[in-house]
Every structure is written in structure tokens, then in C-alpha cells.
Amino acid sequence: MQKKAVFCLFSHRRKDWRKVLSEGLQVAKTAKMGYNNRKQPAMQLQNTGNREDDRMVEICCGSYEDAVAASRGGAERIELNSALALGGLTPSAGCIRLVKKTTDLTVISMVRPRGGGFCYTELETEQMFEEAKMLLECGSNGLAFGFLTRNREIDLEKTGRMTELIHSYGQKAVFHRAFDCTADPEAAVSQLIELGADRILTSGLRGTAWEGRELLKKLQQEFGGRIELLAGSGVNAGNAGRLMEFTGISQIHSSCKGWRNDPTTSGEHVNYSFAGTPHEDDYDMVDEVLVRQLMESVKQRKQ
């Protein structure tokens, strides 16, 4: 099957989102970190150019420091967020600029204004499009976003507009795990293909990707030639290879989460903890060792 064009700008086969919306979509089920002794930035970290196959590990990062850890661990692509405790919100301009300046990571930036669900008000939507432009102008290689209606269906108008904006910068449009809240996943995939989305991050509508592996396999078999599927949630060095083999999906998404203590999290009468026992005085961060183990497990499984 001929590979689809990356950008809708150059593909006559992709429908304009306005046409998709008007048609109502009759969907059928058819290197080392650039630090001197890890103290001061010295040079850009270089990890790309060493891949031997099409397998891709994407690390979910919540900060510049997380991105540095992911890069040191050998990652090539990250999803960049803030506030991972809320499921990931839009990162700052400063964060994306630093990541692009000091690493050669491919960066997919989150566009999400708040925690909770994915049915946004007009003001929230306005904010999301403004932040999307900022992230793209700061060097993001793509954006992760998700718009749903109150009926748990893809919001065609907003998704189409966001995809069009991202492609106008020549970057990747990734529909994130809002997908896992849709009522009809096969219809949703078909709609996203018609709207021109490049990739879907999904756990197969379950709590973890391993639990959702049957649906992931089905979606890959039915739609994998027309849109990229990225399997995420609960993916680690112990199950990544098996998940890829079972589903046929070549891209995985993992947080590689560790914990770091901050003794100022709580005072005598004030507490800023967001994690339960035994991490009430900790915050989550990307663990470089876990990233390296994950990268190695995927490499070994391929061999």
C-alpha cells in the first residue's frame, strides 16, 4: 500500500475537514546529554540516526528535566507536558525552547488547558488554539490534542481545525487518549483518518495497553495502513516487546516514572502532596534508568 503523505497540505486524498463535517461522515466499520559532568549545558544531546527498524519508543515527560532524563536514557521522541498529575497539560514556551535547544528529541507537545474530560467551552477552545500556535512556533514537531462532544464522539469541527493548523506548520497531528473515552472506537478512527490526523495514542479503551491489547490488535489490522497507532498506558520494559508483537503496533508510549523526595512538600499545617503513600512527600519524574531499560528491552525483543 502506498504510504500516505505526511502533511495534508501535500495530499489530495485527504478531505478538507469542512467537507468531512458537511458530509456527516457516514462511517463504515471499514549520545550523551550535553552537560559537563551534568552541571552546565555544553552541547546538544544527539540520539537520532541510530535506529535499525521502525520501532519507536515515546517517553511521556512533564518538564524540561524529564526531557533531559529521557534523552540521556536513549529516547528519540517525547510527549512534552506540564502537570502530569492531572494527566498532562500544555507545557510552557520556555520548556519547549529549552528542550529543543539542548536535545535533538522529536517533541510532541500537549495542548490541554485543564484536567478532566475533553468537551471544551468556546473560551477553552480559543485558549487551546492560541497555545497551539505558540508551541508550534517554539519548535514542536507535533501536537497531541483531543476534542470530544458530550456524546463521546469526535468533535469534527474542532479536530479538523486543529489538524489543519498543525499541518500548516508541517508537523504531526496526534489525537491523544481522549480517544479512549469514545463510544465507538472504530467509527472514531475512521473519522480521524478522514480529518487527516497522523497518529492516535490509545490504550485500547482500557486502563492499560496490555488490558486493551485485543482491541489494539484489531484496530492495527483494520486501520494500521492508514494512520499510526501509538500504544500507551502501563507500558514498561517487562511488557513492551510482548505488546508490540501481539498487536503488531510498532510505537509505544511510556512514562518510565520514578519518584524524588522534596522535604518542603508539607509543613506543620500545610500539605501540597498529590501522591498517596508511600510517596506523599515525593513528586514524579522520568527515571533515566527505566528509559534505558525500556529501550534495551525493545531492542532485544527485535533481535
Secondary structure, DSSP 8 states (H G I E B T S, - for coil): -----SSGGG-TTS--HHHHHHHT---------SEETTTEE-S-B--TT---SS-EEEEEESSHHHHHHHHHTT-SEEEE-B-GGGT-B---HHHHHHHHHHB--EEEEE--SSSS-S---HHHHHHHHHHHHHHHHTT-SEEEE--B-TTSSB-HHHHHHHHHHHHHTT-EEEE-GGGGG-S-HHHHHHHHHHHT--EEEE-SSSSSTTTTHHHHHHHHHHHTTTSEEEEESS--TTTHHHHHHHH---EEEE--EEEEE-GGGB-SS-B---S-TT-TTEEEEE-HHHHHHHHHHHHHHH-
